[in-house]
Amino acid sequence: MESPIRCPFLSLGGRIMLDVLNKVEHYHSLAKEYRRLAAFSLSAQMQNHYSQMAEYYSALAEAEERSAVPSA
């Protein structure tokens, strides 16, 4: 009899993967909002600030996505 395939993402009822996906979605949403704020800001200083925040949240989303991939 073969042993069942085990997937780390399905441990704890899939909660781990769901948490990661929720974080990724949240960070992408924040990045999108900061890009929108940058586009509508009148001051170059605020445009720069909001653009940097957008990049920060995009980087967080990418890091979360990478952490979700099991190492081989």
N, C-alpha and C positions, 0 to 999 in steps of 0.2 A: 504494500500500500504506500502510495506516494504521500509525502508530507505536504500540507497546504502551503501555498506561496505566501510568504509574509511580506507585508509592505509597511515600512515605518510610518507612512502617512495615514494609514488606517488604524494605527494604534490609538487608543483612547477614543474609539468611535469616530475617527476622522477629525477630531477636534484640532489636532496640531495643524493639519493642512488648512482647515477652515480659518484658523487664527492667522496663518501666514497670508492666505488669500485676502482676508479682510484688511490686514495691514497694508498689503500691496495696493489694494484698491483705494484705501484711505490716502496713502502717500501720493498716488497718481492724481487723486482728486484735489489734494492740496496743491500739487505742482501746477495743475491746470488752472486753479483759482489764482495762484500767484502770477502765472503768465497773463491771465486776463487783467489783473490789477496793473501789471507792468505796461500792458498795451494802452490802458486808459489813464495812466498817470501823466500829469502835466510836467512834473519836475524830473529832470534827468537823474537826479540823485535817487528819487523814489523808484523810477524805472529800473535803475541798476540794483537797488535793494530788492525789489520784488523779483527781478530776474535771478538774482543769486539765491533767493529763497526757493524759487521754482527748481533750480538746479539741485539744490540741497535735497528737496523732497523727491526729485526724480532719482537721485543717487540712493536714497534710502529705499525706494521701491525696488531698484535693481538689486541692492544688497539683500533684501528680503527674498526676492525671487531666486537669487543664487543660493541662499541658505536653504531653500526648500528642495534643492536638487541633492539627492543622496550621493555621497562620494563613492566611487567605484572601488 
